[in-house]
Amino acid sequence: MLIDSHCHLDGFARDNSLGTVLERAAAAGVAEVVAIGTEPTDWALYRDLADAHRGRVHHTVGLHPCEVTAEGWEAAVAQLPAFFKPAASAAVPVTTATDAALTPPPLPVAVGEIGLDYFHLPKDPAAAAALVAAQKEAFRAQLAFAREIGTAVVVHARKAFADCVALIDASGVDWERVVFHCFSEGAPEVRELNRRGGRASFTGTLTYPNAAATREACVAQGVALCMVETDSPYLAPQTLRGTRNEPANVRLVAEQAACLLGMRDEEFAAAATAATRQFYGL
């Protein structure tokens, strides 16, 4: 069995295909998924999905850097604490089916995805500088919150690896609770994460012909910390390029990682699942 450690389910939920998508995932041996929050609208949606699909769908909340604006991000980040507060009825023992139906929704398993994205900046230098400054402030604020509550952190770092590492170093967040998702750097960078206690998670890019550096990073990290993801609906594996990606396809990512690491598929799947459970506290 496998866990898709990072996916986006909002599109599937809104076009009413999520049930079928989760069925296909289960048929492919993907028993659980982690739905990753990017902004307040999907935070609430994923909380409800985690409630409706307990044990199959877990969720995170965080303000994605591409959702950060030069002004106004503070209002979104200010909503984060409410999602991590258990409802008052959480302390009531569950003794009947009726009690179970009234059990509060599961809490998020991480803050994320948060970080920096320098790929999608405006072309105007002044506007780009203002947005970078806002992204850094939003990242700092969310790292501080994650440190305060002691939760895992899912990092988005696009063309901003060094700055993300520096801000995490300065934050005091426990690096063992940090994953850089959709890792696209090389072996030297993943060693920087691993040396600090952090880890990388890999997507279908492992299967792309031009992703030799990412494959080298996967080998350099090894299996003990390895997590696999789809980042659905994006980044379908090479044999499915051009289609909408979905959690079932994490098996193809895992098979590629197993091949790179010289492991049997089932051996890698067991290790990656254990690493994912440990990281998120599932």
Order of alpha helices (4+ residues) and beta strands (2+ residues): beta-alpha-alpha-beta-alpha-beta-alpha-alpha-alpha-beta-alpha-beta-alpha-beta-alpha-beta-alpha-beta-alpha-alpha
